Amino acid sequence: MSLGLYLHIPYCFSKCRYCDFYSHPGERGVPDAYVNALLRELSRFAPEAPLQPDTLYFGGGTPSLLRPEQAKRLIDAARPMPGAEITLEANPETVTEESLAGFREAGVNRISFGVQSARDTQLRTLGRPHTAKQARAAFAAARRAGFTNISGDIMLALPHYTEAEFDETLELIEGGGATHISAYLLKIEPDSAFGKHPPEGLPTGDEAADFYLYAVEQLEHHGYKQYEISNFAKPGYEGRHNLIYWDCGDYLGLGPAAHSCMGGRRFYYPPDTAAFLNDAAAPVMDGSCGAEDYLILQLRLRKGLSLDAYKKIYGKEFSTAQLAFVQNCVRAGYASFDGRTLALTPAGLIVQNSILAQLL
C-alpha cells in the first residue's frame, strides 16, 4: 500500500483573512531548529530504515519560506521511492527563479501556487500578500526552473464575485502552464478574520453553487478533468498525494497540527509549535478510519464508490432503502449508478452532505 508523507511548515508572512489553518504569521523564514525537529520525528517513526514514501507533501503555512537546502535535508532523510511525487506549496511573492531551481535540485518535482484570484483588489480583500503580476512571474519562473508539474489554486464565490473574475484567474493559471488546478468555494471559518468580521458582497448559497458549476464546466472545457470535488487535472497529472487520503491509504503527518492515519488508526500532533520544537508534543490518538470514512471520501471522487470494494474491504452492503435513495438521486441528476459504482455528478457534489446523511 502507498504511503504519503506530509510535512507541515507553519510559518507565514501574514495570516490571510479566510484562513483558520494552524500557522505563525510574521515570519520571513523557517528556523533550522524546526527542520531539526521534523528530522527528529522522521527518525522516530523510522528508527532502523527510511520511510520511503510514495508521495511527500510540504504543506502549511507557507512551505516556500524554507530554504532549498532545508527542503533537501528533509527529502534526503525521508528517502522517497523512485518516481515519488514531491510537492511544495508556494506563495507567489516568496519565490524567485533561483529558489525554485534550488527546490527542483533538492528533489521537489511538483509546485503548487496559491493564486486564488487574478484581481489585485480581491487579493487585498482576502489578505493575500501577492499581486497578479507576481503570480504570473512565479509560474514563468517555475517553468524556467524545470517544473513541468505545476498546480494553481482558485478560490470561488468571493465577495462581489463574477464569472468574469473566474475566467481571468483561469487564464492566468492556464497561461502559466498549470497541469493541475484546485478550485475551492470560499468557506467562512468561525476562527478566521472573515468569521469574526464577514466581508460584504458574499454570494448566496445558490449563487455560490452556480459559480461552482460554471467553474467545473469551464475547467473541463479547457482540458482540466475533474477527478475530485475541488480538483481538476490534465491527463496523468492528478495529485497522487491527496488520492492517498481519499482512498483511505496510509499517510503520516509530521509537525504541529499535522494529522495521520496509519494502519487504520488516526493520530495528530497538538497545535503547539513551541512544544513540538522542545520534543514535548507527543501524537494524540484520534480513533480509527473505517467504512464510514471510506464511503465519505470515495464519494468526493468523480470515479465514485465501488460497492464491490466497499463489501470486500469492510463487509458492507447498501440496504434496500439506501438503494432506493440512490435511484432517487440518479433521477434528480445528482448521481450515476450502474449497480456496482455510485458516483456523484457536479450537482450532487454540491449537496454531498445531504446525500451522505441518507447513506450513513
Contacts in CASP RR format, 6 or more apart in sequence:
PFRMAT RR
TARGET T0000
AUTHOR 0000-0000-0000
METHOD contacts of the structure
MODEL  1
MSLGLYLHIPYCFSKCRYCDFYSHPGERGVPDAYVNALLRELSRFAPEAP
LQPDTLYFGGGTPSLLRPEQAKRLIDAARPMPGAEITLEANPETVTEESL
AGFREAGVNRISFGVQSARDTQLRTLGRPHTAKQARAAFAAARRAGFTNI
SGDIMLALPHYTEAEFDETLELIEGGGATHISAYLLKIEPDSAFGKHPPE
GLPTGDEAADFYLYAVEQLEHHGYKQYEISNFAKPGYEGRHNLIYWDCGD
YLGLGPAAHSCMGGRRFYYPPDTAAFLNDAAAPVMDGSCGAEDYLILQLR
LRKGLSLDAYKKIYGKEFSTAQLAFVQNCVRAGYASFDGRTLALTPAGLI
VQNSILAQLL
1 249 0 8 1.000
1 250 0 8 1.000
2 54 0 8 1.000
2 55 0 8 1.000
2 240 0 8 1.000
2 244 0 8 1.000
2 249 0 8 1.000
2 250 0 8 1.000
3 51 0 8 1.000
3 52 0 8 1.000
3 53 0 8 1.000
3 54 0 8 1.000
3 55 0 8 1.000
3 244 0 8 1.000
3 250 0 8 1.000
3 251 0 8 1.000
3 252 0 8 1.000
4 53 0 8 1.000
4 54 0 8 1.000
4 55 0 8 1.000
4 56 0 8 1.000
4 57 0 8 1.000
4 241 0 8 1.000
4 244 0 8 1.000
4 250 0 8 1.000
4 251 0 8 1.000
4 252 0 8 1.000
5 51 0 8 1.000
5 53 0 8 1.000
5 55 0 8 1.000
5 56 0 8 1.000
5 57 0 8 1.000
5 78 0 8 1.000
5 80 0 8 1.000
5 251 0 8 1.000
5 252 0 8 1.000
5 253 0 8 1.000
5 254 0 8 1.000
6 57 0 8 1.000
6 59 0 8 1.000
6 241 0 8 1.000
6 251 0 8 1.000
6 252 0 8 1.000
6 253 0 8 1.000
6 254 0 8 1.000
6 258 0 8 1.000
6 260 0 8 1.000
7 38 0 8 1.000
7 56 0 8 1.000
7 57 0 8 1.000
7 58 0 8 1.000
7 59 0 8 1.000
7 63 0 8 1.000
7 74 0 8 1.000
7 253 0 8 1.000
7 254 0 8 1.000
7 255 0 8 1.000
7 258 0 8 1.000
8 22 0 8 1.000
8 59 0 8 1.000
8 60 0 8 1.000
8 61 0 8 1.000
8 253 0 8 1.000
8 254 0 8 1.000
8 255 0 8 1.000
8 256 0 8 1.000
8 257 0 8 1.000
8 258 0 8 1.000
9 30 0 8 1.000
9 34 0 8 1.000
9 58 0 8 1.000
9 59 0 8 1.000
9 60 0 8 1.000
9 61 0 8 1.000
9 62 0 8 1.000
9 63 0 8 1.000
9 65 0 8 1.000
9 66 0 8 1.000
10 22 0 8 1.000
10 23 0 8 1.000
10 24 0 8 1.000
10 60 0 8 1.000
10 61 0 8 1.000
10 255 0 8 1.000
10 256 0 8 1.000
10 257 0 8 1.000
10 273 0 8 1.000
11 23 0 8 1.000
11 24 0 8 1.000
11 27 0 8 1.000
11 29 0 8 1.000
11 30 0 8 1.000
11 34 0 8 1.000
11 61 0 8 1.000
11 62 0 8 1.000
11 65 0 8 1.000
12 23 0 8 1.000
12 24 0 8 1.000
12 25 0 8 1.000
12 26 0 8 1.000
12 27 0 8 1.000
12 60 0 8 1.000
12 61 0 8 1.000
12 62 0 8 1.000
12 65 0 8 1.000
13 25 0 8 1.000
13 26 0 8 1.000
13 27 0 8 1.000
13 28 0 8 1.000
13 62 0 8 1.000
13 65 0 8 1.000
13 91 0 8 1.000
13 93 0 8 1.000
13 94 0 8 1.000
13 129 0 8 1.000
14 25 0 8 1.000
14 26 0 8 1.000
14 127 0 8 1.000
14 129 0 8 1.000
15 23 0 8 1.000
15 25 0 8 1.000
15 193 0 8 1.000
16 126 0 8 1.000
16 127 0 8 1.000
16 128 0 8 1.000
17 125 0 8 1.000
17 126 0 8 1.000
17 127 0 8 1.000
17 192 0 8 1.000
17 193 0 8 1.000
17 194 0 8 1.000
17 199 0 8 1.000
18 126 0 8 1.000
18 155 0 8 1.000
18 186 0 8 1.000
18 187 0 8 1.000
18 188 0 8 1.000
18 189 0 8 1.000
18 192 0 8 1.000
18 193 0 8 1.000
18 194 0 8 1.000
19 189 0 8 1.000
19 192 0 8 1.000
20 189 0 8 1.000
20 190 0 8 1.000
20 191 0 8 1.000
20 192 0 8 1.000
21 60 0 8 1.000
21 61 0 8 1.000
21 257 0 8 1.000
22 256 0 8 1.000
22 257 0 8 1.000
22 271 0 8 1.000
23 60 0 8 1.000
23 61 0 8 1.000
23 62 0 8 1.000
24 273 0 8 1.000
27 65 0 8 1.000
28 65 0 8 1.000
29 65 0 8 1.000
29 66 0 8 1.000
29 67 0 8 1.000
30 65 0 8 1.000
30 66 0 8 1.000
30 67 0 8 1.000
30 70 0 8 1.000
32 70 0 8 1.000
33 277 0 8 1.000
34 273 0 8 1.000
34 276 0 8 1.000
34 277 0 8 1.000
35 66 0 8 1.000
35 70 0 8 1.000
35 73 0 8 1.000
35 74 0 8 1.000
37 255 0 8 1.000
37 276 0 8 1.000
37 277 0 8 1.000
37 279 0 8 1.000
38 74 0 8 1.000
38 254 0 8 1.000
38 255 0 8 1.000
39 73 0 8 1.000
39 74 0 8 1.000
39 77 0 8 1.000
40 279 0 8 1.000
41 254 0 8 1.000
41 255 0 8 1.000
42 51 0 8 1.000
42 74 0 8 1.000
42 77 0 8 1.000
42 78 0 8 1.000
42 254 0 8 1.000
43 77 0 8 1.000
45 51 0 8 1.000
45 252 0 8 1.000
45 254 0 8 1.000
50 77 0 8 1.000
50 78 0 8 1.000
50 79 0 8 1.000
51 78 0 8 1.000
51 79 0 8 1.000
51 252 0 8 1.000
52 78 0 8 1.000
52 79 0 8 1.000
52 80 0 8 1.000
52 81 0 8 1.000
53 78 0 8 1.000
53 80 0 8 1.000
53 81 0 8 1.000
53 84 0 8 1.000
53 252 0 8 1.000
54 80 0 8 1.000
54 81 0 8 1.000
54 84 0 8 1.000
54 85 0 8 1.000
54 240 0 8 1.000
54 244 0 8 1.000
55 80 0 8 1.000
55 84 0 8 1.000
55 85 0 8 1.000
55 86 0 8 1.000
55 87 0 8 1.000
55 240 0 8 1.000
55 241 0 8 1.000
55 244 0 8 1.000
56 75 0 8 1.000
56 78 0 8 1.000
56 80 0 8 1.000
56 84 0 8 1.000
56 85 0 8 1.000
56 86 0 8 1.000
56 87 0 8 1.000
56 241 0 8 1.000
57 86 0 8 1.000
57 87 0 8 1.000
57 89 0 8 1.000
57 241 0 8 1.000
58 66 0 8 1.000
58 71 0 8 1.000
58 74 0 8 1.000
58 87 0 8 1.000
58 88 0 8 1.000
58 89 0 8 1.000
58 108 0 8 1.000
59 88 0 8 1.000
59 89 0 8 1.000
60 89 0 8 1.000
61 89 0 8 1.000
62 89 0 8 1.000
62 90 0 8 1.000
62 91 0 8 1.000
62 94 0 8 1.000
63 71 0 8 1.000
63 88 0 8 1.000
63 89 0 8 1.000
63 90 0 8 1.000
64 88 0 8 1.000
64 89 0 8 1.000
64 90 0 8 1.000
64 91 0 8 1.000
64 94 0 8 1.000
64 95 0 8 1.000
64 99 0 8 1.000
64 103 0 8 1.000
65 94 0 8 1.000
66 88 0 8 1.000
67 99 0 8 1.000
68 99 0 8 1.000
68 102 0 8 1.000
68 103 0 8 1.000
68 105 0 8 1.000
68 106 0 8 1.000
69 106 0 8 1.000
71 88 0 8 1.000
71 103 0 8 1.000
71 106 0 8 1.000
71 107 0 8 1.000
71 108 0 8 1.000
72 105 0 8 1.000
72 106 0 8 1.000
72 107 0 8 1.000
75 86 0 8 1.000
75 106 0 8 1.000
75 107 0 8 1.000
75 108 0 8 1.000
80 86 0 8 1.000
85 109 0 8 1.000
85 110 0 8 1.000
85 149 0 8 1.000
85 239 0 8 1.000
85 240 0 8 1.000
85 241 0 8 1.000
86 107 0 8 1.000
86 108 0 8 1.000
86 109 0 8 1.000
86 110 0 8 1.000
87 108 0 8 1.000
87 110 0 8 1.000
87 111 0 8 1.000
87 112 0 8 1.000
87 151 0 8 1.000
87 239 0 8 1.000
87 241 0 8 1.000
88 103 0 8 1.000
88 108 0 8 1.000
88 110 0 8 1.000
88 111 0 8 1.000
88 112 0 8 1.000
89 112 0 8 1.000
89 114 0 8 1.000
90 100 0 8 1.000
90 111 0 8 1.000
90 112 0 8 1.000
90 113 0 8 1.000
90 114 0 8 1.000
90 138 0 8 1.000
91 113 0 8 1.000
91 114 0 8 1.000
91 128 0 8 1.000
91 129 0 8 1.000
91 130 0 8 1.000
92 113 0 8 1.000
92 114 0 8 1.000
92 115 0 8 1.000
92 130 0 8 1.000
92 134 0 8 1.000
92 135 0 8 1.000
92 137 0 8 1.000
92 138 0 8 1.000
93 129 0 8 1.000
93 130 0 8 1.000
93 131 0 8 1.000
93 134 0 8 1.000
95 138 0 8 1.000
95 141 0 8 1.000
95 142 0 8 1.000
96 141 0 8 1.000
97 141 0 8 1.000
97 144 0 8 1.000
97 145 0 8 1.000
100 111 0 8 1.000
100 141 0 8 1.000
100 142 0 8 1.000
100 144 0 8 1.000
100 145 0 8 1.000
100 147 0 8 1.000
101 144 0 8 1.000
101 145 0 8 1.000
101 146 0 8 1.000
102 145 0 8 1.000
103 111 0 8 1.000
103 145 0 8 1.000
104 145 0 8 1.000
104 146 0 8 1.000
104 147 0 8 1.000
109 147 0 8 1.000
109 149 0 8 1.000
110 147 0 8 1.000
110 149 0 8 1.000
110 150 0 8 1.000
110 151 0 8 1.000
110 239 0 8 1.000
111 142 0 8 1.000
111 147 0 8 1.000
111 149 0 8 1.000
111 150 0 8 1.000
111 151 0 8 1.000
112 150 0 8 1.000
112 151 0 8 1.000
112 152 0 8 1.000
112 153 0 8 1.000
112 180 0 8 1.000
112 182 0 8 1.000
113 135 0 8 1.000
113 138 0 8 1.000
113 139 0 8 1.000
113 142 0 8 1.000
113 150 0 8 1.000
113 151 0 8 1.000
113 152 0 8 1.000
113 153 0 8 1.000
113 173 0 8 1.000
114 135 0 8 1.000
114 152 0 8 1.000
114 153 0 8 1.000
115 135 0 8 1.000
115 152 0 8 1.000
115 153 0 8 1.000
115 154 0 8 1.000
115 169 0 8 1.000
115 172 0 8 1.000
115 173 0 8 1.000
116 122 0 8 1.000
116 123 0 8 1.000
116 126 0 8 1.000
116 128 0 8 1.000
116 153 0 8 1.000
116 154 0 8 1.000
116 155 0 8 1.000
116 158 0 8 1.000
116 169 0 8 1.000
117 123 0 8 1.000
117 126 0 8 1.000
117 128 0 8 1.000
117 132 0 8 1.000
117 154 0 8 1.000
117 155 0 8 1.000
117 158 0 8 1.000
117 165 0 8 1.000
117 169 0 8 1.000
118 132 0 8 1.000
118 135 0 8 1.000
118 165 0 8 1.000
118 168 0 8 1.000
118 169 0 8 1.000
118 171 0 8 1.000
118 172 0 8 1.000
119 132 0 8 1.000
119 165 0 8 1.000
119 168 0 8 1.000
119 169 0 8 1.000
120 131 0 8 1.000
120 132 0 8 1.000
122 158 0 8 1.000
122 159 0 8 1.000
122 165 0 8 1.000
123 130 0 8 1.000
123 131 0 8 1.000
123 132 0 8 1.000
125 158 0 8 1.000
125 159 0 8 1.000
125 199 0 8 1.000
126 155 0 8 1.000
126 158 0 8 1.000
130 138 0 8 1.000
132 172 0 8 1.000
135 172 0 8 1.000
136 172 0 8 1.000
136 176 0 8 1.000
139 150 0 8 1.000
139 172 0 8 1.000
139 173 0 8 1.000
139 175 0 8 1.000
139 176 0 8 1.000
139 177 0 8 1.000
139 178 0 8 1.000
140 176 0 8 1.000
142 150 0 8 1.000
143 150 0 8 1.000
143 176 0 8 1.000
143 177 0 8 1.000
148 179 0 8 1.000
149 179 0 8 1.000
149 180 0 8 1.000
149 237 0 8 1.000
150 176 0 8 1.000
150 177 0 8 1.000
150 178 0 8 1.000
150 179 0 8 1.000
150 180 0 8 1.000
151 178 0 8 1.000
151 179 0 8 1.000
151 180 0 8 1.000
151 181 0 8 1.000
151 182 0 8 1.000
151 239 0 8 1.000
152 173 0 8 1.000
152 178 0 8 1.000
152 180 0 8 1.000
152 181 0 8 1.000
152 182 0 8 1.000
153 181 0 8 1.000
153 182 0 8 1.000
153 183 0 8 1.000
153 184 0 8 1.000
154 166 0 8 1.000
154 169 0 8 1.000
154 170 0 8 1.000
154 173 0 8 1.000
154 181 0 8 1.000
154 182 0 8 1.000
154 183 0 8 1.000
154 184 0 8 1.000
154 215 0 8 1.000
155 183 0 8 1.000
155 184 0 8 1.000
155 185 0 8 1.000
155 186 0 8 1.000
156 166 0 8 1.000
156 183 0 8 1.000
156 184 0 8 1.000
156 185 0 8 1.000
156 186 0 8 1.000
156 208 0 8 1.000
156 211 0 8 1.000
156 212 0 8 1.000
156 215 0 8 1.000
157 185 0 8 1.000
157 186 0 8 1.000
157 202 0 8 1.000
157 203 0 8 1.000
157 205 0 8 1.000
157 207 0 8 1.000
157 208 0 8 1.000
157 211 0 8 1.000
157 212 0 8 1.000
158 165 0 8 1.000
158 186 0 8 1.000
159 199 0 8 1.000
159 200 0 8 1.000
159 201 0 8 1.000
159 202 0 8 1.000
160 200 0 8 1.000
160 201 0 8 1.000
161 203 0 8 1.000
161 207 0 8 1.000
161 211 0 8 1.000
163 211 0 8 1.000
163 214 0 8 1.000
166 211 0 8 1.000
166 214 0 8 1.000
166 215 0 8 1.000
166 218 0 8 1.000
167 218 0 8 1.000
170 181 0 8 1.000
170 218 0 8 1.000
170 219 0 8 1.000
170 222 0 8 1.000
173 181 0 8 1.000
174 181 0 8 1.000
174 222 0 8 1.000
179 233 0 8 1.000
179 234 0 8 1.000
179 237 0 8 1.000
180 224 0 8 1.000
180 231 0 8 1.000
180 232 0 8 1.000
180 233 0 8 1.000
180 234 0 8 1.000
180 237 0 8 1.000
180 238 0 8 1.000
180 239 0 8 1.000
181 219 0 8 1.000
181 224 0 8 1.000
181 231 0 8 1.000
181 232 0 8 1.000
181 233 0 8 1.000
182 230 0 8 1.000
182 231 0 8 1.000
182 232 0 8 1.000
183 212 0 8 1.000
183 215 0 8 1.000
183 216 0 8 1.000
183 219 0 8 1.000
183 230 0 8 1.000
183 231 0 8 1.000
183 232 0 8 1.000
184 230 0 8 1.000
185 208 0 8 1.000
185 211 0 8 1.000
185 212 0 8 1.000
186 202 0 8 1.000
186 208 0 8 1.000
188 194 0 8 1.000
188 195 0 8 1.000
188 198 0 8 1.000
188 202 0 8 1.000
189 195 0 8 1.000
203 211 0 8 1.000
209 350 0 8 1.000
212 346 0 8 1.000
212 350 0 8 1.000
213 346 0 8 1.000
213 347 0 8 1.000
213 350 0 8 1.000
216 226 0 8 1.000
216 232 0 8 1.000
216 346 0 8 1.000
219 226 0 8 1.000
219 232 0 8 1.000
220 226 0 8 1.000
220 232 0 8 1.000
223 234 0 8 1.000
224 232 0 8 1.000
224 233 0 8 1.000
224 234 0 8 1.000
225 232 0 8 1.000
225 233 0 8 1.000
225 234 0 8 1.000
225 235 0 8 1.000
226 232 0 8 1.000
226 302 0 8 1.000
226 346 0 8 1.000
227 233 0 8 1.000
227 238 0 8 1.000
227 301 0 8 1.000
227 302 0 8 1.000
227 303 0 8 1.000
228 242 0 8 1.000
228 243 0 8 1.000
228 246 0 8 1.000
228 300 0 8 1.000
228 301 0 8 1.000
228 302 0 8 1.000
229 300 0 8 1.000
229 349 0 8 1.000
229 352 0 8 1.000
231 238 0 8 1.000
231 239 0 8 1.000
231 242 0 8 1.000
233 239 0 8 1.000
241 251 0 8 1.000
244 250 0 8 1.000
244 251 0 8 1.000
245 251 0 8 1.000
245 297 0 8 1.000
246 297 0 8 1.000
246 298 0 8 1.000
246 300 0 8 1.000
246 301 0 8 1.000
247 297 0 8 1.000
247 298 0 8 1.000
248 261 0 8 1.000
248 264 0 8 1.000
248 289 0 8 1.000
248 290 0 8 1.000
248 293 0 8 1.000
248 294 0 8 1.000
248 297 0 8 1.000
249 261 0 8 1.000
250 261 0 8 1.000
250 262 0 8 1.000
250 263 0 8 1.000
250 264 0 8 1.000
251 260 0 8 1.000
251 261 0 8 1.000
251 262 0 8 1.000
252 260 0 8 1.000
252 262 0 8 1.000
253 259 0 8 1.000
253 260 0 8 1.000
253 269 0 8 1.000
254 269 0 8 1.000
255 269 0 8 1.000
255 276 0 8 1.000
256 269 0 8 1.000
256 270 0 8 1.000
256 271 0 8 1.000
256 272 0 8 1.000
256 273 0 8 1.000
256 275 0 8 1.000
256 276 0 8 1.000
256 281 0 8 1.000
257 268 0 8 1.000
257 269 0 8 1.000
257 270 0 8 1.000
257 271 0 8 1.000
258 268 0 8 1.000
258 269 0 8 1.000
259 266 0 8 1.000
259 267 0 8 1.000
259 268 0 8 1.000
259 286 0 8 1.000
260 266 0 8 1.000
260 267 0 8 1.000
260 268 0 8 1.000
260 283 0 8 1.000
261 289 0 8 1.000
264 288 0 8 1.000
264 289 0 8 1.000
264 290 0 8 1.000
265 285 0 8 1.000
265 287 0 8 1.000
265 288 0 8 1.000
265 289 0 8 1.000
266 285 0 8 1.000
266 286 0 8 1.000
266 287 0 8 1.000
266 288 0 8 1.000
266 289 0 8 1.000
267 283 0 8 1.000
267 284 0 8 1.000
267 285 0 8 1.000
267 286 0 8 1.000
268 283 0 8 1.000
268 284 0 8 1.000
268 286 0 8 1.000
269 276 0 8 1.000
269 281 0 8 1.000
269 283 0 8 1.000
269 284 0 8 1.000
270 276 0 8 1.000
270 281 0 8 1.000
270 284 0 8 1.000
272 281 0 8 1.000
275 281 0 8 1.000
290 314 0 8 1.000
291 310 0 8 1.000
291 313 0 8 1.000
291 314 0 8 1.000
291 315 0 8 1.000
291 316 0 8 1.000
292 360 0 8 1.000
294 305 0 8 1.000
294 310 0 8 1.000
294 313 0 8 1.000
294 314 0 8 1.000
295 305 0 8 1.000
295 310 0 8 1.000
295 316 0 8 1.000
295 356 0 8 1.000
295 359 0 8 1.000
295 360 0 8 1.000
296 356 0 8 1.000
296 360 0 8 1.000
298 304 0 8 1.000
298 305 0 8 1.000
298 306 0 8 1.000
298 310 0 8 1.000
299 305 0 8 1.000
299 342 0 8 1.000
299 343 0 8 1.000
299 344 0 8 1.000
299 352 0 8 1.000
299 355 0 8 1.000
299 356 0 8 1.000
300 349 0 8 1.000
300 352 0 8 1.000
301 343 0 8 1.000
302 343 0 8 1.000
302 344 0 8 1.000
303 341 0 8 1.000
303 343 0 8 1.000
304 341 0 8 1.000
304 342 0 8 1.000
304 343 0 8 1.000
304 344 0 8 1.000
305 341 0 8 1.000
305 342 0 8 1.000
305 343 0 8 1.000
306 340 0 8 1.000
306 341 0 8 1.000
307 317 0 8 1.000
307 318 0 8 1.000
307 339 0 8 1.000
307 340 0 8 1.000
307 341 0 8 1.000
307 342 0 8 1.000
308 340 0 8 1.000
310 316 0 8 1.000
310 317 0 8 1.000
311 317 0 8 1.000
318 326 0 8 1.000
318 359 0 8 1.000
322 358 0 8 1.000
322 359 0 8 1.000
325 358 0 8 1.000
325 359 0 8 1.000
326 335 0 8 1.000
326 337 0 8 1.000
326 342 0 8 1.000
326 359 0 8 1.000
327 337 0 8 1.000
329 335 0 8 1.000
329 337 0 8 1.000
329 344 0 8 1.000
329 348 0 8 1.000
329 355 0 8 1.000
330 336 0 8 1.000
330 337 0 8 1.000
333 345 0 8 1.000
333 347 0 8 1.000
333 348 0 8 1.000
334 344 0 8 1.000
334 345 0 8 1.000
334 347 0 8 1.000
334 348 0 8 1.000
334 351 0 8 1.000
334 355 0 8 1.000
335 342 0 8 1.000
335 343 0 8 1.000
335 344 0 8 1.000
335 345 0 8 1.000
335 348 0 8 1.000
335 355 0 8 1.000
336 342 0 8 1.000
336 343 0 8 1.000
336 345 0 8 1.000
337 343 0 8 1.000
344 352 0 8 1.000
344 355 0 8 1.000
348 355 0 8 1.000
END
